[in-house]
Structures are given as C-alpha cells and as structure tokens.
Amino acid sequence: MATIKDIAKEAGVSIATVSIVLNGKGRERKISQETQDRIHQIASKLNYVPNQSAKKLRAAQKDSYAIAFFWATDFRINYLARITLGIQKEIMLQKKSVHLTVVPYEVDQLQQQLKLAQNEFFNGIIIANMSNTDMKYLNSIHMPCPVVLFNRESPKYSSVTMDNYAIGCNVARHFLSKGIYDAGVLTHDTTFPIMRTWMNGFLDTFAAARHPISEDRIVLCSTSSESAIEVTKQLYEQNRLPKAMFCESDVLAHGMLYACHQLHVAIPEDVEVFTIGINMAELNDYAIPSLSRIDIPMGEIGEQCMRLIVDLIEKKKKNPSVVFVDGMKIIGDSSPQADQPE
C-alpha cells in the first residue's frame, strides 16, 4: 500500500509538502497549484489511502462500502425520503454490505462540513443541493475518494443530472401551445443554480416566441406554502395575477392553489398553474385541482447515484462520468393539454 513517502519520492517534493497538500492546506501554505495537482494525481495513481483508513479499506476490498450522502438542511429536507428510497433500492440490488451515512450541511457551508468529516473514512461520497459557493469550493479541492453530484454538472466530478434548461423550455412550450402569453414565474430563489436554469429555459422560450416576460412577472417568495399564499393574495389585490404561473416547486404551487380557492379564483379558467413535481406523486395527483407538472424522478436519481458511486469505487467507470435522467411531463387539471384540432 502506498505511503506519503512514496508520493513524495515520485513527486520530487518533501514528505511535509505532501502531508500539507493531502490535508487540504496547500493553498493556505502557498504551495503552487501545479505542485498540488501533481501530488493529487500521483496519490490517485498509487491508490493512496490515509493510515487511519487502511483497516476500513481492507473491508472495502471485500465488497463492504461506506458511502456518505451530503444533503442540505433547508426546505429540501422534505424531499430526502424519495431519493433515499431509490438509494436503498439500489443497495438491495447490489447485494453488498453498504453503510450509508446521511450528512447534513447548510447551503454555502459545504466546506465546513467536509472538513469536519475529513477524519472519517468513506469509499465514496454523494453530494446534493450545492450552491454556487459550495460548487466553487468543491472544484478547488481534491477529494480522496470518488464523488457523485446530484443534479449538478462539473468537469471534475461524476454526476447524475437532468437537462434542467429543457425542463423550463418544456413548461413554456406547454403554455405557448395554448396561446397563453401572459405568464409569470413564482420562485423562492432566483440565484439557486437549478431553479435559475429552469427559469432561463422558460424565459428564453417565451422571448424566442416574441412574447418576452417582463421582470415584474418574476415573483419571489420564501420556501413555504404559506409565503406562496401571501404572495398570491397580494398579486390578486394588485390585479397582477397572470393568466398562467410557473411555480418552481410544488410546495409553492400548493400554496397558490389554496390562495386561489380562498379568493374564488378558478383554476384553470382564471389562472393556470404548472409546477415542478418533487414531492411524492400522490400529493400532486390528489390536490384540488390536480397539478400539471414536470415530475423529477427522485427515486431513479437516487438509484443511479448509488449505482454510479459503486461503479466508480470498483473502477468499472472512469471519472468524470455523467448519467442523464428524464423528467416526466404529467398533465393534471391545473393546466390541461391544448385542444387538438379535429
């Protein structure tokens, strides 16, 4: 098994330099990026594992894996069950001893949580819900084990993702096919990467159809249904409700449905609602009216993340590998399909 001494010899640097770099302090100690990259490449080539992890590595060679799953502690914690069910399903199919550890972290604080976990040994890590700040940090460091990103793309790490831009385009085309040009977006974050990509696809498609959506039609609220209720009531009182609203989460869509019910605003006759389905499907199927949506296959993404991380650990796939999954367009009563010509 390779040691720090072996890496230092091949890299032509001191053992102390190798130790500093592998402990993530190369930039802090002003070691050149070129030297850091060379040390990480050699460590990877030699399959270097820290001494405290050697015992667990031997267990891993017997098909026993320790996998960490980093998940943000914001409103998306409500969606953890769906993806975890998918991960569990794939673990059962793998017929291996897989120990899954869910590691919570705060958005923009992934760096701190990774540092806290650096003395733990994991054969692989799955990371979900990263902000741009988290992504920037992750791209600036070397991870000692395979990493799979949930619905994010990176030239450095493997991922299971979707064509998020196309999702926004598809929602826009749904409205445009019905001749609806007065549309808006209800979102809780105009900067979060995935939501921003959905929105860009939506706005760009309307603009390309020569029906650009004005900025005042992009409505911001917090992450709760209660906030969506308040915002919907404000829009109604100000006579600013559009003919169609793209709600960027079903939590917001449920709030809008409730507010419209209280206001006696008919859906879809007065306002049509289309959303992104992240909650359990039955919550959206049995809403009144049922929600039209692009359903995010959280369970399938969980399965694919676990399958990919095991393939990377066993070197059946090369890093970075990208797996794409498709969302399912489900038409409910909140925004019916366009009438087909007879």
C-alpha positions in Angstrom: 0.0 0.0 0.0 1.4 3.4 -1.0 2.6 5.8 1.7 3.3 9.6 1.8 6.9 8.8 1.4 6.2 7.0 -1.9 4.2 10.0 -3.2 6.9 12.5 -2.1 9.6 10.5 -3.9 7.7 10.3 -7.2 6.6 14.0 -7.0 10.1 15.2 -6.1 9.0 17.1 -3.0 9.3 16.7 0.7 7.1 14.4 2.9 5.9 17.5 4.7 4.8 19.1 1.4 2.8 16.0 0.5 1.2 16.0 4.0 0.2 19.6 3.8 -1.4 19.2 0.3 -3.3 16.0 1.2 -4.7 17.7 4.3 -6.2 20.4 2.1 -3.8 23.2 3.3 -1.8 23.6 0.1 -3.3 27.0 -0.9 -3.1 28.2 2.7 0.6 27.4 2.8 1.2 28.9 -0.6 2.2 25.7 -2.4 1.8 26.2 -6.1 -1.3 24.8 -7.8 0.9 22.9 -10.2 2.6 21.1 -7.3 -0.7 20.4 -5.6 -2.2 18.9 -8.8 0.9 16.7 -9.3 0.7 15.4 -5.7 -3.0 14.6 -6.1 -2.5 12.9 -9.4 0.3 10.7 -8.0 -1.8 9.9 -4.9 -4.7 8.8 -7.1 -2.4 6.8 -9.3 -0.9 5.0 -6.4 -4.3 4.5 -4.7 -3.1 6.2 -1.6 -5.3 5.9 1.5 -4.6 7.6 4.9 -3.3 5.3 7.6 -6.3 5.6 9.8 -8.4 4.3 6.9 -6.3 1.3 6.0 -8.4 -1.1 8.1 -11.6 0.0 6.5 -10.1 -0.1 3.1 -9.4 -3.8 3.5 -13.0 -4.3 4.4 -14.0 -2.3 1.3 -12.0 -4.7 -0.8 -14.4 -7.4 0.4 -17.4 -5.6 -1.0 -18.2 -3.6 2.1 -18.6 0.1 1.3 -19.1 3.2 3.4 -21.0 5.9 1.5 -21.6 9.4 2.7 -24.7 11.3 1.4 -24.5 15.0 1.9 -27.9 16.7 1.9 -28.7 20.4 2.6 -30.7 21.1 5.7 -33.1 23.7 4.1 -36.6 23.1 2.8 -35.4 20.3 0.5 -35.1 18.0 3.6 -38.8 17.3 2.7 -37.6 15.5 -0.5 -35.0 13.3 1.2 -37.3 10.4 1.6 -37.9 10.0 -2.2 -34.2 9.9 -3.1 -33.3 7.7 -0.1 -35.9 5.1 -1.2 -34.1 5.0 -4.5 -30.7 4.6 -2.9 -32.0 1.9 -0.7 -33.5 0.0 -3.6 -30.1 0.1 -5.4 -28.3 -1.1 -2.3 -30.5 -4.1 -2.1 -29.8 -4.9 -5.8 -26.1 -4.5 -5.3 -26.1 -7.4 -2.8 -23.2 -5.8 -1.0 -22.6 -4.5 2.5 -23.2 -0.8 2.0 -23.2 1.5 5.0 -25.0 4.8 4.1 -24.4 7.9 6.3 -26.6 10.9 5.7 -24.5 14.0 6.4 -26.5 17.3 6.8 -24.9 20.6 5.8 -26.1 24.2 5.5 -26.2 25.7 2.0 -23.0 27.7 1.3 -21.3 25.8 4.2 -20.3 22.6 2.5 -16.6 23.4 3.1 -17.1 23.4 6.9 -18.9 20.1 6.9 -16.4 18.4 4.6 -13.6 19.5 6.9 -15.5 18.1 9.9 -15.8 14.8 8.1 -12.2 14.6 6.8 -11.1 12.2 9.6 -14.0 9.8 8.7 -13.3 7.2 6.0 -15.7 6.9 3.1 -15.3 4.8 0.0 -17.5 7.3 -1.9 -19.5 10.5 -1.4 -22.8 11.6 -3.0 -23.4 15.4 -2.6 -26.8 17.1 -3.3 -28.2 20.6 -3.3 -25.0 22.6 -3.7 -25.0 26.3 -4.1 -22.6 28.1 -6.5 -20.4 28.8 -3.4 -20.3 25.1 -2.5 -19.6 24.1 -6.1 -16.7 26.6 -6.4 -15.1 25.2 -3.2 -15.6 21.6 -4.3 -14.0 22.3 -7.7 -11.0 23.9 -5.9 -10.0 20.9 -3.8 -9.1 17.3 -4.3 -11.4 14.7 -2.9 -9.7 11.5 -1.6 -12.5 9.2 -2.9 -15.0 9.1 -5.8 -17.7 11.7 -5.7 -21.1 11.8 -7.4 -23.1 15.0 -7.7 -26.9 15.0 -7.5 -28.3 17.1 -10.4 -25.2 19.2 -10.9 -22.6 19.0 -13.6 -18.8 19.5 -13.1 -15.8 18.8 -15.4 -14.1 17.4 -12.3 -16.7 15.1 -10.7 -19.2 12.5 -11.9 -22.9 13.3 -11.7 -26.4 12.1 -12.2 -28.3 15.0 -13.6 -31.1 16.3 -15.9 -31.4 18.7 -18.8 -32.7 21.4 -16.5 -32.8 24.1 -19.2 -35.0 21.9 -21.3 -37.4 21.5 -18.4 -38.0 25.2 -18.3 -38.4 25.3 -22.1 -41.0 22.5 -22.0 -43.1 24.4 -19.4 -43.0 27.5 -21.6 -44.0 25.5 -24.7 -46.9 24.0 -22.9 -48.3 27.5 -22.2 -47.5 28.8 -25.7 -49.2 25.9 -27.3 -52.4 27.1 -25.7 -52.0 30.6 -26.9 -51.1 31.8 -23.3 -48.7 34.7 -23.5 -49.4 36.4 -20.1 -47.3 34.1 -17.9 -45.3 34.5 -14.7 -42.8 32.6 -12.5 -43.2 32.1 -8.8 -39.9 31.2 -7.3 -38.2 31.3 -3.9 -34.6 31.8 -5.2 -33.6 33.5 -8.5 -29.9 32.6 -7.9 -30.1 28.9 -6.9 -28.4 27.1 -9.9 -31.1 24.6 -10.8 -34.0 27.0 -10.4 -32.2 29.7 -12.3 -31.6 27.2 -15.2 -35.4 26.3 -15.2 -36.2 29.9 -15.3 -33.8 30.7 -18.0 -35.2 28.0 -20.2 -38.7 29.3 -19.5 -37.9 32.9 -20.2 -35.8 32.3 -23.3 -38.5 30.2 -24.9 -41.1 32.9 -24.4 -38.6 35.5 -25.7 -37.9 33.3 -28.8 -41.6 33.2 -29.5 -41.6 37.0 -29.4 -43.6 37.2 -26.2 -40.9 38.2 -23.6 -41.9 38.0 -20.0 -41.3 41.3 -18.1 -39.3 41.3 -14.8 -42.3 42.2 -12.8 -43.8 38.8 -13.7 -40.9 37.1 -11.8 -42.3 36.9 -8.3 -40.2 36.0 -5.3 -41.4 34.4 -2.1 -39.9 32.2 0.6 -39.7 28.4 0.6 -43.1 27.8 2.3 -46.6 27.3 1.0 -47.7 30.0 3.5 -45.5 32.5 1.7 -46.9 31.5 -1.7 -50.4 32.1 -0.3 -49.5 35.6 0.9 -47.8 36.5 -2.4 -50.8 35.1 -4.5 -53.2 37.3 -2.4 -51.0 40.3 -3.0 -51.0 39.7 -6.7 -54.7 39.4 -6.7 -55.3 42.6 -4.7 -52.9 44.5 -7.1 -54.7 43.0 -10.1 -51.4 41.4 -11.2 -52.3 37.7 -11.4 -51.1 36.4 -14.8 -53.1 34.0 -16.9 -50.6 31.3 -16.2 -48.0 30.8 -13.4 -44.9 28.5 -13.5 -44.3 27.6 -9.8 -40.8 26.4 -9.4 -41.7 23.9 -6.7 -44.9 22.0 -5.8 -44.7 23.5 -2.3 -45.3 26.9 -3.8 -47.9 25.5 -6.2 -50.0 24.1 -3.3 -49.9 27.5 -1.7 -51.1 29.1 -4.8 -54.0 26.6 -5.2 -55.1 27.3 -1.6 -55.0 31.1 -2.0 -57.0 30.9 -5.3 -59.6 28.7 -3.6 -59.9 31.3 -0.8 -60.1 34.1 -3.3 -62.7 32.3 -5.5 -60.2 32.4 -8.4 -61.0 29.5 -10.7 -58.1 27.2 -11.8 -57.6 26.7 -14.7 -60.3 29.0 -16.0 -58.9 32.2 -14.5 -55.3 31.1 -13.8 -53.4 28.1 -14.9 -50.7 26.6 -12.7 -47.8 24.4 -13.8 -45.0 23.2 -11.5 -42.0 21.0 -10.8 -43.0 17.8 -9.1 -40.5 17.0 -6.3 -42.9 15.7 -3.6 -44.5 12.3 -3.6 -46.6 12.0 -6.7 -49.9 11.3 -4.9 -49.6 14.7 -3.1 -49.9 16.4 -6.5 -52.2 13.9 -8.1 -54.8 14.3 -5.3 -54.6 18.1 -5.0 -57.7 20.0 -6.0 -57.3 20.6 -8.8 -54.5 18.0 -9.6 -51.3 19.7 -10.5 -49.8 19.7 -14.0 -46.0 19.3 -13.7 -42.7 18.0 -14.8 -42.1 15.3 -12.3 -38.5 15.0 -11.1 -37.7 11.2 -10.7 -36.0 11.5 -7.3 -36.1 7.7 -6.7 -34.5 7.0 -10.1 -31.8 9.6 -9.4 -31.1 8.0 -6.1 -30.7 4.6 -7.7 -28.4 6.0 -10.4 -26.3 7.9 -7.8 -25.7 4.7 -5.8 -25.0 2.6 -8.9 -22.6 5.2 -10.3 -20.7 5.6 -7.0 -20.2 1.8 -6.7 -19.0 1.6 -10.3 -16.5 4.4 -9.6 -15.3 2.7 -6.4 -14.8 -0.6 -8.3 -13.3 1.3 -11.2 -15.9 0.0 -13.7 -16.4 3.6 -14.9 -14.0 6.4 -15.3 -14.3 9.8 -13.6 -16.0 12.0 -14.6 -19.0 10.0 -15.8 -22.3 11.7 -16.3 -25.7 9.9 -16.2 -28.8 11.8 -17.5 -32.3 11.0 -16.4 -35.5 12.5 -17.9 -38.4 14.2 -16.1 -41.9 13.0 -16.8 -44.5 15.6 -18.0 -47.8 14.9 -16.2 -50.8 16.9 -17.2 -53.3 17.5 -14.4 -56.4 19.7 -14.1 -54.5 22.8 -13.1 -53.3 23.3 -16.7 -54.9 21.0 -19.2 -53.3 19.9 -22.5 -54.0 22.2 -25.5 -57.1 21.2 -27.5 -56.2 19.2 -30.6 -57.7 20.2 -33.9 -60.4 17.9 -35.2 
